[in-house]
Structures are given as C-alpha cells and as structure tokens.
Amino acid sequence: MFGNSLISYALYFITFFCILIYKYFLKEGGIILKMDGILPRNIGKREKESKWAPHIQKLGGAAIFFCFIDLWVRFFQQEANRIQLQVENF
C-alpha cells in the first residue's frame, strides 16, 4: 500500500505501542507510574479509565485497520508477481 516499506514498519510499530499503552496504562486496572528521580515507580492501579483511553483505543483500531489493508495489498502484489513470472516462463 505504501511505496516505502519503512512507512509500513513504522505503522506496525506505532500500532503495537498504541495497543500496549492502552492495555497496560490507560484502561481500568492499568498501572499508574510516578517518576522517582530517573526511574518510574509503580504507585497503584487505575480505578477508572483515563480520559485519553477512548482516543487511544480509536487510534489503535484505525491503525490495525490500515495494517490489515497494507498486508492485504502486499499479498496481492506478491501473488501478481508470482503469476507474472509463471506467465513469462510458460
């Protein structure tokens, strides 16, 4: 879908981290961190969802959708190349 595979890999990377951030930090029962000097310290669990949780969840869902479209397009491009090689060798 994207001309450069670096863009696709960046999309996969962003998707992965959006989902992890939502699951472990923004959702109810997620981790609350406090900076204690250089290192973060766990100070408890979330009692309710963060106000950013729905936004990050929607962003992650849209990113997953684009990842599936990208994978689908890559599959069709590979199949088209394979068929083209078979026709040339026929």
C-alpha positions, -999 to +999 in steps of 0.1 A: +000+000+000+028+024+009+056+028-015+082+026+012+083-004+035+098+017+062+065+036+065+047+002+068+070-009+096+066+024+114+028+019+111+031-015+127+054-002+154+030+027+163+001+003+163+018-021+186+027+006+211-007+023+210-023-010+219+002-017+247-002+018+262-040+014+262-039-020+277-014-015+304-017+022+314-050+038+303-076+010+309-093+004+342-069-017+363-039-003+345-006+007+361-001+042+375+035+054+374+052+082+393+087+095+385+110+089+414+142+106+402+153+089+370+133+057+373+095+054+373+078+038+403+045+019+403+021+036+428-010+016+421-038+005+398-063+027+379-098+027+394-114+041+362-104+046+326-083+076+317-099+104+297-074+096+269-083+059+268-111+062+242-090+083+219-060+059+220-084+029+216-098+045+184-064+054+171-052+018+177-083+004+160-078+026+129-041+017+128-050-020+130-074-015+101-047+002+080-022-026+089-047-052+076-052-032+044-014-029+040-010-067+045-038-074+020-022-052-007+012-068-001-004-102-005-020-092-038+012-077-051+032-109-043+005-130-060+005-108-091+043-110-093+041-148-089+015-151-117+035-128-139+066-150-135+046-181-143+032-165-175+067-154-186+081-189-180+052-205-199 
